[in-house]
Amino acid sequence: MAPKTARARRLGIALRTHREAAGLTLEAAADEINSTRSTLSRYENAQTLVSPATVRALLTSYGVGPADIAAAVQLAKDARKPGWWVSYSYLLDQRTIDFIALEAEATGIANFEPSVVPGLLQTADYIRGVMRGGPHTLTDEQVEQRVQLRLDRQQRLSGAEPPILDAIIDEGALLRPVGDRSVMSGQLQHLLKMAELPNVTVQVIPLAAGYHRGTRGSLHILEFADPEDPIIASVETVAGQMVLDRPGDLRTCAKIMEHLRTVALSPAASRDQLLRLLNER
């Protein structure tokens, strides 16, 4: 199954929108191209990659204009281009691949973590500690492969067109040792360094804030450049990562993230707190 990239989701939305504008049911539209309702549904939900030729045939049958057809066909071609993460696909489950594919196209990333430092801000040694303490027993080689994957994900933050990253970290995550003392000192120093990037904001929720709406688990919200791309939320569970895209879930996640920003220290006060924690080690 192909990952649900932002381009694939945008194409699926376009196919559904044009079909509905033409007044066609899934069954009727599928008949137009000698396909099935289930196949067309998978195209529209970005569960299956659709070929440029099929896109052209569908939109022609819907009576769509040539400019819109050309744009959708190009989107179908772009959606089929493999991402950098493809070489790591054998390491990951489908839900994680879907999330990485979306993250790679996001222009805005908001991430709250209650238990660990956000993955995009982890050092290599910290990542190793996390992987060795994870739910699966990994060989040294498998650990190093996952370390490299996460470091590759981080490359965008300092690239030519970096996303905006708003990272909110519960203080408990900063107090929890991962690796030895030098690993945690290096991690705190790295957070301070990354917070200096113009596209990165780091905020800490102090323990003094008490119980808050994020205490139950991590939360990601991804935003995209194209206004037709709805935001995506992701939560981490004991069963793995869950990508959420239903409007009700997204509204709830957005409200929680906004609440977390209000209970967190300001970026400047968070920097002071990071320095205090570093000096106490």
Order of alpha helices (4+ residues) and beta strands (2+ residues): alpha-alpha-alpha-alpha-alpha-alpha-beta-alpha-alpha-beta-alpha-alpha-beta-beta-beta-beta-alpha-alpha
